[in-house]
Amino acid sequence: MEKLVIIPTYNERENIDALITRLLSLPHGLEVLVVDDHSPDGTAEVVEGWSARDPRVHLISRPGKLGLGSAYRDGFRYALQHGAEFVFEMDADFSHDPDAIGEFLQHIAEADVVLGSRYLKGVTVVNWPLKRLILSYAANLYTRLVTGLPVADATGGFKCFRRRALEAIRLDRVRSDGYAFQIEMSFKCWKRGFRIKEIPILFVDRRAGVSKMNRRIIWEAVWMVWRLRLLDLFGRLE
């Protein structure tokens, strides 16, 4: 296992079969790990069917809805245990274009973390309601102002990590579960001196299923940036 794409899922049966098909057809030697939170719609059963016939597809089936950050932490541990050198984060709903993975791999050659950005060259978001776009853009501006993290899109979920960056992070001390998880991981990598490269991506709102965004996730991100800033200020960032 060299290149692993981690995909957290909850009720993504409408998307997951087509996404796995696309990822495995790419010429990059990818393997896929789906971390499913006991989806009532049978997402895990679709993935089990794939893993039974293709050893490049893996599944972590969890007992309930435990959160995005928790899913990625479990996925990162799996990746490290199985020797992955390049580890991707990716949404299950086709908001992230699988064809962009080749560009991530080009840039990871000169970086430790590659972030797919919706705001690096203007706004490259399609089909979002204006209210959500303003909320997302403002959240990223707020994050930069509070933490100093020098990226345009700290909350995006299309990323590639080198193994050494993940090994340096104490995953048991990464506490965020919503979109704040993305901020926390990037901030900790940056503070440990890892090279972060941001590249523009086209983000298209999900084609099927329901968004997982809610008010709790928003407030978690609001408070997390101050927690990170204060921990860093007092030398207690782990």
Secondary structure by P-SEA (a helix, b strand, c coil): ccbbbbbbbccccccaaaaaaaaaacccbbbbbbbccccccaaaaaaaaaaacccccccccccccccaaaaaaaaaaaaaaacccbbbbbbccccccccaaaaaaaaaaaccbbbbcccccccccccccaaaaaaaaaaaaaaaaaccccccccccccccccaaaaaacccccccccccaaaaaaaaaaaaaccbbbbbbbbbbccccccccccaaaaaaaaaaaaaaaaaaaacccc
